Amino acid sequence: MKTLSKLLVAGLVLAGGMAFAEGEAADPTVKARQELMKTIGMNTKTLGDMAGGKAAFDAAAAEAAKAAIIAASSEIAPKFEPQATDPATEAKPEIWTNWDDFVSKGAALKTAAEALDATSLDTVKAGMAGVGGACKACHTAYRL
């Protein structure tokens, strides 16, 4: 279980870092999506760093990161509904051809974040599997 947690945290940190490496979009709709994903990535990284031992556990910071992920995940469908494209986007066109599945994957992130217990390091570690799994499921299907 510890190895799985470490691998998951490492993947989340890497994915979060890649979100910051995106090019700057010109289209305002795509820019808004990128900012939303950066918010999710940054807060997932905060939790992942705590779970992986890279940062000291801080219950208040963990709860704030959890709340930010919940709020941002609620905005995934509205931000992606317009079919805007931009050379800097990493969004696959399959988002709009498989819209219901995409929306359900965004909802799964919200559900996983809501289920995460931010009151202790052990519960954050346990909850990160659900958050990371939701991120991975969506990114595998809908992110370049």
N, C-alpha and C positions, 0 to 999 in steps of 0.2 A: 504494500500500500504506500509506503514511504517513497519508493522509487517511482510509482505512478504519479504521486503528488508532485514530486520534483520535476518529472518530465512535463507534466501539465503546466506547472508554474513557469518553467523555462519556455514552453511554447507560447504561453500568454504574454510573457515579457517580450519575446521576440516579435510576436504579432503586434503588440502595442508599439514597439519601436518602429516597425514597418509602417504603421499608420502615420507616424510623424514624418516618415521619409517620403510620403506622397508628394507629387508635384502640386503646384498651386493652380487650382482650377480658375478659369475665367468666368464660367457660367455660375451665376449666383445660387441657383438651385443645387448644383453639384458642390459648390463651396459650403453651403449649409449642411449637406450630407457629410462632407468630410469633417466639418467641425463637430458634428454629432458623433461620428465614429471616433474622433480624437478624444472626445469627452469619455466615451465608453472605454477606450483603450487606456487612457490615463488613469481612470479609476480602477479598472481591472488590474493594471500594473501596481497600483497602490496596495490592493489586496494581495496580489500575487507576490509582491516583495515581502509583505508580512508573512505570508504562508510559507515562502521559501527561505525565510531567515535572513533576507537581505536588508530588511528594515525591522526595527523593534515593533512589537505589537502595540497598537494604540486603539483602544475600543472606540473612541470618539472619531478618529480618522477612518476606521473601518466602517463605522455606521454611516459617516458622510459619503464615503465611496460607494457603499451599497445604495444609499438613497439616490446618488447621482446616476448610477447605472439603471436603477428602476425608472427614474424620470426620463433619462435619455432613451431607454428601450421603448418607452411609450410613444416616442416620436419617430421611430424607425419607419413605420408604414406611411405616416403623413409626409415625411421628408422625401421618401422614395416614390411616392405615387406619381408625381410628374415624371414623365419619361425624358428627362434632360440628359444629354451626354456632353462630354468634354474630353479632350485628349488626356487630361490628368486623372480621369476617373479610373477606379479599379472595379467598378460595378459591371457585372456581366449583364448582357441583354436578357438572359434567362430570368432575371428578376421579374420582368413584366410579362413574360410568357408563362411563368409559373407563379403568378402573383399570390395565390392562396397559400402555397407552400412557403413562399418567402415571408409572408405576414405571420404564418404560424411559427416560423423559426425566430422571428423577432419577439413574438409573444413568449416563446420558450425561454428566451434570455430574461425577460421580465419575471417570469415565474421562478426561474432559478435564482435570480437576484433576491426576490422576495423571500425565498426559502432559506437564503444564507443567513446564518446566525452570526452576527458581528460581535458578540459579547466575549468571545475568548479566541485565542490563537487556534486551538484545536477545532472549534466550530467553523472558523474561517477556512482553515485547511480543508475541512470536510465539504464545505459549501462551494469551494472553488472548482471542484470536479464538475458540478452542474453548470456553473457559469462558463467555465472553459469549454465544456462539451457543447453548450449552446452556441458559443462564438464559433467554434470549429465547424459545427454542422452548417452554419450559414455561410461562413467564409469558403468552405470547401465547394459548396454548390454555387455561390453567387458572387464570389470575389475573384478577380484575376490574380 
